[in-house]
Amino acid sequence: MGYKLLEYVVMENKKRILTGDRPTGRLHIGHLLGSINNRVRLQEEYEEFVIVANIQALSDNFDNPGKVRENIEELLCDYYACGLDFNKANVFIQSEVPEIHEIFIYLSNFATVQQIQHNPTIKTEMAQKGINLSTPLGFFFYPIHQTADILCVNADLVPVGKDQVPMVESTRDLARKFNKTYKVNLLHEPDSLVGTEVNVPGIDGAEKMGKSLNNAIYLSDSEEELRKKVFKVYTDPNRIHATDPGKVEGNVAFMYHDLFNSNTEEVEKMKDMYRKGNIKDMEVKEKLFLVMNEKLTPIRERRLEAEKMKGELLARAIESSKKVSNIARGVADSMKEAMLLNFKN
Amino acid sequence: MGYKLLEYVVMENKKRILTGDRPTGRLHIGHLLGSINNRVRLQEEYEEFVIVANIQALSDNFDNPGKVRENIEELLCDYYACGLDFNKANVFIQSEVPEIHEIFIYLSNFATVQQIQHNPTIKTEMAQKGINLSTPLGFFFYPIHQTADILCVNADLVPVGKDQVPMVESTRDLARKFNKTYKVNLLHEPDSLVGTEVNVPGIDGAEKMGKSLNNAIYLSDSEEELRKKVFKVYTDPNRIHATDPGKVEGNVAFMYHDLFNSNTEEVEKMKDMYRKGNIKDMEVKEKLFLVMNEKLTPIRERRLEAEKMKGELLARAIESSKKVSNIARGVADSMKEAMLLNFKN
């Protein structure tokens, strides 16, 4: 009992972090370097909540629920493989916390239609997918639904890339408006935790790595798949012979070296040789494969382990969802009280 | 036990009706003749659900939660006064059924932004209130939230005025799309139950009676207030002397006679005399006051009775909300199963 109490006190002092993903596909090295590694670090210092946003994933995959369903377990395996500790981080499933929907409804009076249309995510996705008035409502309002994810655990911090800062600002705005309107100090205004931006280009040289672009190296890729992909990465298209001077800038092989090869001296030496036409593409790639494989092998192995304990991981996530549901129930009830929606007293 | 079972079977055979109001003000004679009397009749034949839509009321009154809170009890008193039997009709409070919000989220993938903008209610209200991009999101999507009210109890019928038929159509549409997408026969497509339209003009001759128009006769009005209002009703503004021939068309005194005076022979005779300048306005109004007071006195008396049992009525509504919450939980769980969001099996 004394121990439990102590643990509770410690948890109380830890700041809360909310982060997560939509379960729409397996994670790739872009996710690993862009967010997951960061989360693994943060789980030590913070009370971390990691949402598997399956309801939001359905908002643009509603006609393919099987895809979303399968990718929940894939995502859990990826998390486990990367070192997310399910005993430390609260990995939970959005659909198991219906209080999020309720909180969203309460917040929706403080968001405007304009605010959504100006949301950078919706703007970008509308531009990409050519979305218009036939946009499903669920997809249209998901930026506001996201604010409910954050507020349902009263998160202190949200780790985001620069492009997602407006989403956190929007959350702060709604929390502030709610508190002001009902003269309460209830909803926590979260801060953005903007880390160093790590951009991982696709193997084809595209700025972003993505499933739909078919240019990703997945954490679940076998050694053989990794090798194949590494040897296919975009280098300098104008370099025909190994003796031609080559370009290092925009050369994915070197960009990956910069990201994965900790021997910077070796990398700089190879770049120099490449520029002078003193090294073959194949050599650079062979070296790259070795360093990437070294970093990815333990993840791959842990992922195979995870595959065998999918059911267990899911059960842990459901358990955490109950914990989150309790926290969210508390938040929703306090909001109801502020809005004079409580009938118990 | 045998009795209970029998009751259950009977209930199962009864068709379900969903109807209700936003608790934003006391009810007036327009509500009485337009919908409440109808509900009192329907409670005998159907399994009736009457929603007190306080969450939707907040969507355009979010900065005045006290108004919505107070009007819940006022509405319950009005219902009781008009003869809604809380043992027959399931009068429930929207905020006590959070499953509605969840069901709304599941439905929202099947509604489009366009569909909302074309919704007749939103259109009218946007025209009336000059709403634009600064429209709160909660108000913007409430026509779709309403469909969740209907579907959460799998209603068979929705009593509506002609102008609300598109809302029921929208509900049918969402139910159909959901069922089709997930290859289930789950959500019930409700039918509109369009009764004879009863339009009650305001005492000032305006087409509609409304609180904001300050032209309403409330069910809670005292006999004295009723008398004052009846003697103020709009008649023929061009008639100066009782001997002037008067116009019966658009004359509120005669419109109310048509609605409240069951002695049609007397009414026709008065109309004839009025046209010929053989009857004073005062006489017509005195007669009108008598017949209206006769109809409204029992309601007024029951309302005074209801005032004393507000707490009891609220408790009954909360009890019914629990019943509805259970039904809605079942619907939401079936929807989750269809969307592969169930993790229990």
Interface residues (C-beta under 8 A of the other chain):
Chain A: N54 I55 L58 S59 F62 D63 P65 G66 V68 R69 I93 S95 E96 P98 E99 H101 E102 F104 I105 S108 N109 F110 A111 T112 V113 Q114 Q115 I116 Q117 L133 S134 T135 P136 L137 G138 F139 F140 F141 I144 H145 T181 Y182 L314 I318 A332 K336 A338 M339 L340 L341 F343
Chain B: N54 I55 L58 S59 F62 D63 P65 G66 V68 R69 I93 S95 E96 P98 E99 H101 E102 F104 I105 S108 N109 F110 A111 T112 V113 Q114 Q115 I116 Q117 L133 S134 T135 P136 L137 G138 F139 F140 F141 I144 H145 T181 Y182 L314 I318 A332 K336 A338 M339 L340 L341 F343
